[in-house]
């Protein structure tokens, strides 16, 4: 990205302002990037832990696969999922507050004994599945924000700050050269006037 500028003091002051702004902002953006990196790892690890627990719980009840055919799938349903929003390193992230299950009433006497346990197992599996999905989504949101922040750090650090510094250097050199030329021209004019004055006197 080429920095547009003119060879004058106004442009020099404007570029100086832009450079100072980016130089001051860079440490904050870098610390945001670090915080997001940590949060992405935490969310990823938590999602992986929920996935592991879900696999473990599912495999623990594999032996009951034949019994699940007797289970009414409409017995347990999710009534509501309560969400909240929190800010993590300036990024709005949904947070799972509560899962509200609806359990249909069933006849305890005519139903198999294991149905009550089955209801609890299904609630636990559903909870783990939802928590895994939430942490996976959280990780994706945070990782997207981290990538954008990393791009901004790179833009400031590798493109804009060096670009502004280079432009400022060029303007300063130009203004110095212009000043030196002006001084040299003044000396030449002074010398020439001196010579003309001498010639007139003689």
SULUR-V476778 format. One record per residue. RES is the residue in one small letter. PHI is phi in degrees with one decimal (* if undefined). PSI is psi in whole degrees, 0 to 359 (999 if undefined). Layout:
BEGIN
res=RES phi=PHI psi=PSI
res=RES phi=PHI psi=PSI
END
This chain:
BEGIN
res=x phi=* psi=116
res=x phi=-80.1 psi=133
res=x phi=-83.7 psi=124
res=x phi=-86.1 psi=132
res=x phi=-156.3 psi=166
res=x phi=-120.2 psi=157
res=x phi=-85.6 psi=70
res=x phi=-150.3 psi=170
res=x phi=-67.3 psi=327
res=x phi=-61.6 psi=313
res=x phi=-63.2 psi=320
res=x phi=-60.1 psi=314
res=x phi=-64.1 psi=319
res=x phi=-64.6 psi=316
res=x phi=-64.8 psi=321
res=x phi=-60.7 psi=319
res=x phi=-63.3 psi=314
res=x phi=-63.1 psi=319
res=x phi=-63.9 psi=313
res=x phi=-60.6 psi=319
res=x phi=-60.9 psi=314
res=x phi=-71.3 psi=323
res=x phi=-65.2 psi=321
res=x phi=-70.8 psi=324
res=x phi=-75.8 psi=332
res=x phi=-55.3 psi=311
res=x phi=-60.4 psi=324
res=x phi=-66.2 psi=316
res=x phi=-65.4 psi=321
res=x phi=-64.4 psi=319
res=x phi=-69.9 psi=328
res=x phi=-64.0 psi=317
res=x phi=-61.0 psi=317
res=x phi=-63.0 psi=316
res=x phi=-62.2 psi=318
res=x phi=-65.5 psi=320
res=x phi=-59.3 psi=316
res=x phi=-63.7 psi=315
res=x phi=-65.8 psi=323
res=x phi=-61.9 psi=315
res=x phi=-63.5 psi=317
res=x phi=-60.9 psi=313
res=x phi=-63.2 psi=320
res=x phi=-64.3 psi=315
res=x phi=-63.6 psi=319
res=x phi=-66.2 psi=317
res=x phi=-60.8 psi=318
res=x phi=-64.8 psi=322
res=x phi=-65.7 psi=318
res=x phi=-64.8 psi=321
res=x phi=-63.2 psi=318
res=x phi=-62.9 psi=313
res=x phi=-61.3 psi=321
res=x phi=-64.4 psi=315
res=x phi=-62.2 psi=316
res=x phi=-61.8 psi=314
res=x phi=-65.6 psi=318
res=x phi=-63.4 psi=315
res=x phi=-67.9 psi=332
res=x phi=-64.2 psi=332
res=x phi=-108.6 psi=15
res=x phi=-59.1 psi=324
res=x phi=-63.8 psi=342
res=x phi=-93.2 psi=10
res=x phi=-52.2 psi=318
res=x phi=-65.1 psi=325
res=x phi=-68.4 psi=330
res=x phi=-62.6 psi=339
res=x phi=-63.0 psi=333
res=x phi=-82.7 psi=346
res=x phi=-81.3 psi=133
res=x phi=-78.8 psi=114
res=x phi=-64.4 psi=341
res=x phi=-87.8 psi=3
res=x phi=-66.9 psi=322
res=x phi=-120.8 psi=132
res=x phi=-142.8 psi=163
res=x phi=-93.1 psi=118
res=x phi=-80.6 psi=316
res=x phi=-158.1 psi=148
res=x phi=-120.5 psi=115
res=x phi=-88.9 psi=125
res=x phi=-117.2 psi=157
res=x phi=-137.8 psi=170
res=x phi=-124.2 psi=133
res=x phi=-125.1 psi=159
res=x phi=-103.4 psi=126
res=x phi=-119.6 psi=115
res=x phi=50.2 psi=42
res=x phi=81.2 psi=6
res=x phi=-110.8 psi=128
res=x phi=-76.7 psi=123
res=x phi=-126.3 psi=133
res=x phi=-72.7 psi=143
res=x phi=-125.2 psi=136
res=x phi=-80.8 psi=119
res=x phi=-94.8 psi=311
res=x phi=-157.8 psi=145
res=x phi=-113.2 psi=124
res=x phi=-105.0 psi=117
res=x phi=-96.6 psi=147
res=x phi=-109.9 psi=124
res=x phi=-115.3 psi=121
res=x phi=-68.6 psi=146
res=x phi=-72.9 psi=143
res=x phi=-139.4 psi=159
res=x phi=-77.8 psi=113
res=x phi=-65.1 psi=331
res=x phi=-80.5 psi=322
res=x phi=-90.5 psi=343
res=x phi=-82.8 psi=151
res=x phi=-59.9 psi=152
res=x phi=-59.6 psi=326
res=x phi=-77.7 psi=353
res=x phi=-58.5 psi=317
res=x phi=-60.2 psi=317
res=x phi=-65.8 psi=321
res=x phi=-60.7 psi=321
res=x phi=-60.6 psi=314
res=x phi=-65.1 psi=320
res=x phi=-62.9 psi=315
res=x phi=-62.7 psi=319
res=x phi=-61.7 psi=318
res=x phi=-66.2 psi=317
res=x phi=-63.9 psi=316
res=x phi=-63.3 psi=318
res=x phi=-60.8 psi=313
res=x phi=-62.9 psi=319
res=x phi=-62.8 psi=316
res=x phi=-67.5 psi=316
res=x phi=-62.6 psi=320
res=x phi=-62.0 psi=313
res=x phi=-61.3 psi=321
res=x phi=-66.8 psi=314
res=x phi=-68.3 psi=328
res=x phi=-65.8 psi=316
res=x phi=-64.6 psi=318
res=x phi=-59.9 psi=316
res=x phi=-61.5 psi=318
res=x phi=-64.9 psi=317
res=x phi=-62.2 psi=314
res=x phi=-65.7 psi=321
res=x phi=-67.4 psi=322
res=x phi=-61.8 psi=315
res=x phi=-64.5 psi=322
res=x phi=-64.2 psi=317
res=x phi=-62.9 psi=318
res=x phi=-64.2 psi=321
res=x phi=-67.5 psi=319
res=x phi=-61.8 psi=319
res=x phi=-60.8 psi=320
res=x phi=-67.1 psi=318
res=x phi=-58.4 psi=312
res=x phi=-62.9 psi=319
res=x phi=-61.2 psi=313
res=x phi=-66.4 psi=309
res=x phi=-71.1 psi=317
res=x phi=-100.4 psi=341
res=x phi=-117.5 psi=297
res=x phi=-70.3 psi=310
res=x phi=-60.5 psi=309
res=x phi=-60.8 psi=324
res=x phi=-63.3 psi=314
res=x phi=-65.4 psi=318
res=x phi=-60.8 psi=317
res=x phi=-64.9 psi=315
res=x phi=-62.8 psi=317
res=x phi=-62.1 psi=317
res=x phi=-59.9 psi=315
res=x phi=-62.9 psi=316
res=x phi=-64.3 psi=315
res=x phi=-60.1 psi=315
res=x phi=-60.6 psi=315
res=x phi=-60.7 psi=314
res=x phi=-65.5 psi=322
res=x phi=-64.5 psi=315
res=x phi=-61.2 psi=318
res=x phi=-61.9 psi=318
res=x phi=-66.6 psi=317
res=x phi=-62.9 psi=318
res=x phi=-64.0 psi=319
res=x phi=-63.0 psi=316
res=x phi=-64.2 psi=317
res=x phi=-62.4 psi=318
res=x phi=-62.4 psi=319
res=x phi=-63.1 psi=318
res=x phi=-62.4 psi=316
res=x phi=-62.1 psi=315
res=x phi=-61.8 psi=317
res=x phi=-62.2 psi=314
res=x phi=-62.0 psi=316
res=x phi=-62.9 psi=318
res=x phi=-62.5 psi=320
res=x phi=-61.1 psi=317
res=x phi=-66.1 psi=319
res=x phi=-63.9 psi=319
res=x phi=-61.0 psi=319
res=x phi=-65.7 psi=317
res=x phi=-63.8 psi=321
res=x phi=-65.7 psi=319
res=x phi=-67.7 psi=325
res=x phi=-88.6 psi=999
END
